[in-house]
Amino acid sequence: MLDIIHLIEKWIYRFTLILEIGVSILVIVGSVIYITDLPDQLYQIHFLGLSPYLIYLFDIIIGIELIKVLVRKDLDSLVEVLLFTVTRHLIVEGGTITENLIGVISIAILFFIRKFLFIDTDDDGVRRDYLEIHQEENRR
């Protein structure tokens, strides 16, 4: 019975990996299509102003970062997407003072996470978790 459950779990895991790859490909295709319209958006800055162009650029950047999240599955990619998303909201959409304060606090928290709670990497680029690093420092 346990063998069947493990087989089903493996199949579900592989299926989700295939779905992630499919979504990544769709986001790549959408980003490429979106990027092809970039020169036209640049031309319209004269008529529409800078704000629509910034929205367009941030959408492309967030799409690219989303692809990285789907492919790499690490905290660094996720924090970058969140940073770009909050920054896009602050710069482009503005909002009330309370919304801006919450956005700035969110960015500060994300930078705090990057600075103090992030995982360090070895020379090989392999990520080690904080507990391993702390234990290694205690051994010295």
Backbone bond lengths (Angstrom), bond angles and torsions (degrees), N, CA, C in turn:
res aa  C-N    CA-C-N  psi(-1)  N-CA   C-N-CA  omega(-1)  CA-C   N-CA-C  phi
1 M - - - 1.450 - - 1.528 111.45 -
2 L 1.347 116.36 -42.66 1.466 119.55 179.17 1.521 111.74 -64.45
3 D 1.339 116.82 -33.13 1.464 119.95 177.68 1.522 111.42 -62.68
4 I 1.322 116.32 -39.29 1.468 120.57 178.99 1.525 110.04 -66.63
5 I 1.325 116.46 -41.79 1.469 120.19 179.14 1.526 110.30 -63.43
6 H 1.329 117.39 -43.91 1.464 120.58 178.31 1.533 111.37 -64.49
7 L 1.311 116.35 -37.42 1.463 120.49 177.29 1.522 110.74 -64.22
8 I 1.332 117.16 -42.61 1.464 121.42 178.45 1.528 110.19 -65.25
9 E 1.347 116.42 -42.73 1.473 119.86 177.86 1.519 111.35 -60.62
10 K 1.332 118.08 -43.16 1.467 121.29 177.72 1.518 111.04 -61.73
11 W 1.340 116.01 -42.57 1.456 119.84 -178.78 1.522 110.56 -64.97
12 I 1.321 117.01 -42.49 1.469 120.83 179.21 1.526 110.01 -64.29
13 Y 1.322 116.81 -42.83 1.469 120.52 179.33 1.529 110.76 -61.90
14 R 1.325 117.09 -45.59 1.476 120.34 178.91 1.531 110.61 -63.94
15 F 1.313 117.00 -38.78 1.460 120.91 178.77 1.528 110.67 -63.32
16 T 1.344 116.72 -42.13 1.465 118.91 178.29 1.515 111.59 -66.39
17 L 1.328 117.93 -34.51 1.468 120.10 175.55 1.526 110.89 -63.26
18 I 1.318 116.31 -42.18 1.467 120.28 178.10 1.529 110.15 -63.94
19 L 1.333 117.37 -40.89 1.462 120.45 177.28 1.529 111.17 -63.05
20 E 1.333 117.58 -41.41 1.462 120.62 178.11 1.521 111.19 -62.03
21 I 1.316 116.82 -42.19 1.460 120.24 177.97 1.527 109.83 -63.65
22 G 1.325 116.92 -41.73 1.467 120.35 178.04 1.515 112.17 -61.79
23 V 1.324 116.46 -44.41 1.466 120.16 178.49 1.523 109.92 -64.44
24 S 1.331 117.24 -40.73 1.468 120.74 178.12 1.525 111.01 -60.01
25 I 1.312 116.29 -43.29 1.469 120.11 178.95 1.524 110.41 -63.78
26 L 1.333 117.32 -42.30 1.464 120.06 178.37 1.528 111.91 -63.50
27 V 1.339 117.18 -39.29 1.464 120.13 177.84 1.527 110.20 -67.27
28 I 1.335 117.44 -37.94 1.473 120.67 176.80 1.518 110.28 -62.70
29 V 1.317 116.94 -47.48 1.473 120.43 -179.91 1.525 110.08 -61.34
30 G 1.329 116.54 -44.99 1.463 119.87 178.56 1.516 112.19 -62.21
31 S 1.330 117.08 -39.94 1.472 120.49 178.80 1.518 111.32 -65.78
32 V 1.322 117.00 -41.43 1.467 120.12 178.92 1.527 110.12 -63.69
33 I 1.319 116.91 -43.79 1.466 120.25 177.78 1.522 110.27 -62.15
34 Y 1.325 116.43 -41.55 1.462 122.02 179.87 1.525 111.08 -64.96
35 I 1.338 117.07 -38.81 1.461 121.66 -178.79 1.529 110.96 -67.83
36 T 1.325 117.93 -32.52 1.459 119.83 -179.33 1.523 112.56 -62.82
37 D 1.324 117.29 -22.48 1.460 121.55 178.95 1.530 112.17 -89.38
38 L 1.333 117.03 0.38 1.460 121.70 -176.81 1.537 113.36 -60.30
39 P 1.344 120.26 -44.15 1.475 118.56 178.28 1.529 113.12 -60.02
40 D 1.332 117.13 -37.43 1.462 120.20 178.10 1.528 110.33 -65.15
41 Q 1.320 116.80 -39.58 1.465 120.85 177.23 1.525 110.77 -64.53
42 L 1.329 116.74 -38.35 1.464 121.08 178.46 1.525 110.58 -64.45
43 Y 1.310 116.68 -38.98 1.454 121.20 178.41 1.531 111.43 -64.66
44 Q 1.336 116.86 -33.08 1.461 120.99 -176.37 1.530 113.53 -81.16
45 I 1.331 117.99 -3.29 1.468 120.53 177.75 1.527 109.84 -57.62
46 H 1.320 115.51 -38.75 1.464 120.33 -178.88 1.529 111.36 -59.48
47 F 1.342 116.92 -36.50 1.458 121.07 -175.94 1.531 113.01 -92.13
48 L 1.327 116.74 -40.71 1.461 120.65 -172.23 1.533 113.85 -99.98
49 G 1.292 117.41 -16.65 1.459 120.58 -177.23 1.523 111.66 97.59
50 L 1.308 115.83 -179.95 1.459 121.96 -174.90 1.529 113.15 -81.33
51 S 1.308 117.61 -28.16 1.463 121.06 -174.47 1.534 113.92 -58.17
52 P 1.334 120.40 -48.48 1.478 118.87 178.28 1.525 112.67 -62.33
53 Y 1.332 116.80 -33.52 1.463 120.33 178.37 1.530 110.53 -67.42
54 L 1.336 116.81 -41.49 1.462 120.10 177.67 1.525 111.36 -64.42
55 I 1.326 116.27 -39.92 1.471 119.78 176.22 1.525 109.58 -58.76
56 Y 1.311 116.26 -44.80 1.459 122.11 -179.42 1.527 110.89 -61.47
57 L 1.341 116.55 -46.70 1.464 120.36 179.99 1.523 111.81 -64.54
58 F 1.329 116.84 -44.09 1.460 119.32 179.21 1.523 111.42 -63.30
59 D 1.327 118.12 -36.31 1.462 120.25 176.91 1.522 111.07 -62.32
60 I 1.332 117.16 -40.98 1.465 121.11 177.63 1.528 110.12 -64.58
61 I 1.324 116.75 -46.09 1.467 120.79 -178.86 1.524 110.64 -62.88
62 I 1.317 117.53 -43.98 1.465 120.60 179.56 1.529 110.48 -64.43
63 G 1.332 117.32 -38.07 1.466 120.52 176.15 1.518 112.00 -62.30
64 I 1.324 116.99 -42.45 1.470 121.04 178.40 1.529 110.25 -65.39
65 E 1.315 116.56 -42.70 1.464 119.75 178.54 1.530 111.08 -65.42
66 L 1.321 117.42 -34.96 1.459 120.95 176.71 1.527 110.70 -62.69
67 I 1.320 116.76 -39.62 1.469 120.43 176.38 1.527 109.55 -60.62
68 K 1.339 116.64 -43.55 1.460 119.98 178.97 1.521 111.58 -61.97
69 V 1.333 117.29 -38.52 1.462 120.40 178.01 1.526 110.39 -63.21
70 L 1.330 116.43 -43.79 1.458 120.00 -178.74 1.522 112.28 -66.87
71 V 1.334 116.80 -32.12 1.458 120.20 -176.66 1.525 111.83 -87.34
72 R 1.328 117.62 -48.19 1.467 120.63 -173.30 1.513 113.85 -85.68
73 K 1.308 118.38 -33.36 1.465 123.39 179.35 1.520 112.74 54.04
74 D 1.319 116.74 48.73 1.455 119.23 175.62 1.525 110.40 -126.32
75 L 1.302 115.20 166.40 1.458 121.31 -175.91 1.518 111.89 -65.02
76 D 1.322 116.83 -34.28 1.460 121.09 -178.90 1.524 111.21 -59.16
77 S 1.319 116.94 -47.01 1.468 121.02 179.96 1.519 111.39 -64.09
78 L 1.317 116.46 -41.54 1.464 120.37 -179.38 1.520 111.43 -64.25
79 V 1.327 117.12 -43.43 1.464 120.53 179.56 1.527 110.28 -65.14
80 E 1.345 117.81 -38.01 1.464 120.30 177.69 1.521 111.55 -62.25
81 V 1.326 117.47 -43.69 1.465 120.29 178.39 1.525 110.14 -61.52
82 L 1.324 116.55 -44.13 1.466 119.78 179.44 1.524 111.26 -64.12
83 L 1.341 117.16 -39.90 1.464 120.35 177.48 1.521 111.42 -61.42
84 F 1.329 116.54 -47.13 1.463 119.74 -179.90 1.523 111.59 -64.66
85 T 1.318 116.89 -38.08 1.462 120.13 -179.16 1.524 111.34 -66.20
86 V 1.329 116.77 -46.56 1.465 120.18 179.17 1.528 110.03 -66.31
87 T 1.328 116.72 -41.65 1.465 120.36 178.79 1.522 111.06 -61.79
88 R 1.325 116.51 -41.48 1.473 120.11 178.23 1.519 109.87 -59.32
89 H 1.325 116.03 -44.52 1.459 119.47 -179.67 1.533 111.15 -63.36
90 L 1.320 116.82 -42.23 1.470 120.02 -178.52 1.523 112.07 -67.34
91 I 1.324 116.40 -44.60 1.467 120.06 -174.03 1.526 111.85 -77.74
92 V 1.305 116.55 -46.99 1.458 120.26 -170.51 1.525 112.22 -87.87
93 E 1.306 117.05 -49.99 1.456 119.50 -172.55 1.518 113.25 -88.99
94 G 1.316 116.36 -20.46 1.462 118.46 -179.96 1.507 110.63 64.26
95 G 1.302 116.90 -130.64 1.455 120.52 179.31 1.511 110.12 127.31
96 T 1.307 114.86 -170.02 1.455 119.86 179.71 1.523 109.80 -76.09
97 I 1.307 115.56 169.83 1.462 120.71 178.96 1.522 110.15 -62.17
98 T 1.307 117.30 -38.78 1.462 121.10 179.49 1.528 110.89 -64.09
99 E 1.339 117.05 -44.19 1.462 120.69 177.56 1.522 111.06 -62.02
100 N 1.331 116.72 -42.36 1.465 119.93 178.72 1.520 111.82 -64.96
101 L 1.331 116.90 -39.80 1.466 120.78 177.65 1.524 110.69 -62.87
102 I 1.325 116.36 -43.96 1.467 120.08 177.85 1.525 110.14 -62.85
103 G 1.339 117.79 -39.69 1.459 121.26 177.46 1.520 112.49 -62.91
104 V 1.321 116.69 -44.17 1.464 120.83 179.29 1.526 110.39 -65.31
105 I 1.327 117.01 -41.40 1.469 120.57 177.28 1.532 109.73 -63.63
106 S 1.320 117.26 -38.99 1.468 121.30 177.76 1.520 111.00 -61.62
107 I 1.323 116.58 -44.75 1.461 120.02 178.54 1.528 110.54 -64.00
108 A 1.332 116.69 -41.13 1.470 119.91 177.96 1.525 110.76 -61.03
109 I 1.324 117.28 -41.83 1.469 120.86 178.62 1.525 110.49 -64.82
110 L 1.343 116.99 -41.69 1.463 119.77 178.74 1.530 111.29 -64.04
111 F 1.338 117.35 -39.96 1.467 119.39 176.13 1.529 111.07 -66.64
112 F 1.330 117.14 -36.70 1.459 120.87 176.00 1.527 110.13 -61.05
113 I 1.317 116.21 -44.25 1.466 120.85 178.39 1.523 109.90 -60.74
114 R 1.330 116.72 -45.58 1.472 119.90 179.55 1.514 111.80 -62.16
115 K 1.315 117.34 -40.33 1.465 121.02 -174.67 1.524 112.72 -76.61
116 F 1.336 117.67 -45.23 1.448 120.20 -169.12 1.522 115.45 -109.36
117 L 1.298 118.34 -24.96 1.461 119.90 -175.44 1.516 113.65 -109.39
118 F 1.319 116.86 3.07 1.447 119.31 -177.37 1.508 112.03 -76.01
119 I 1.290 114.32 162.42 1.453 122.68 -179.93 1.524 108.10 -91.16
120 D 1.319 116.23 136.08 1.458 121.84 179.34 1.528 109.78 -82.88
121 T 1.336 116.98 160.94 1.455 120.45 179.18 1.515 110.18 -115.13
122 D 1.321 115.67 149.70 1.456 122.28 173.53 1.516 109.32 -77.07
123 D 1.330 116.07 179.19 1.456 120.27 175.61 1.526 110.97 -64.18
124 D 1.332 116.34 -28.30 1.467 120.90 -179.63 1.516 112.42 -79.13
125 G 1.331 117.59 -4.52 1.452 120.87 -177.11 1.514 112.36 86.25
126 V 1.337 116.66 6.58 1.458 120.96 179.44 1.520 108.38 -82.24
127 R 1.299 115.74 130.31 1.464 119.45 -178.23 1.524 110.07 -79.43
128 R 1.331 115.16 138.92 1.457 121.57 174.66 1.511 107.14 -115.98
129 D 1.312 116.75 145.88 1.456 116.57 -179.52 1.527 110.73 -83.92
130 Y 1.314 115.45 165.47 1.457 122.82 -172.01 1.520 111.25 -59.60
131 L 1.332 117.58 -37.92 1.450 121.42 -179.26 1.525 111.17 -62.98
132 E 1.337 117.76 -42.62 1.462 121.23 177.92 1.523 111.14 -61.66
133 I 1.321 116.80 -43.01 1.458 121.00 -179.71 1.517 110.07 -64.41
134 H 1.322 117.31 -43.82 1.465 122.20 -179.57 1.528 110.52 -64.43
135 Q 1.320 117.82 -42.67 1.467 121.07 178.87 1.533 110.14 -64.34
136 E 1.335 116.78 -39.21 1.463 120.36 -179.61 1.542 110.44 -66.00
137 E 1.318 116.85 -38.82 1.468 119.97 178.05 1.514 110.92 -67.45
138 N 1.326 118.23 -35.71 1.471 121.71 178.75 1.517 112.17 -69.16
139 R 1.339 117.83 -28.86 1.457 121.31 178.70 1.527 112.20 -70.49
140 R 1.324 116.69 -26.43 1.478 120.61 -176.10 1.463 113.23 -73.28
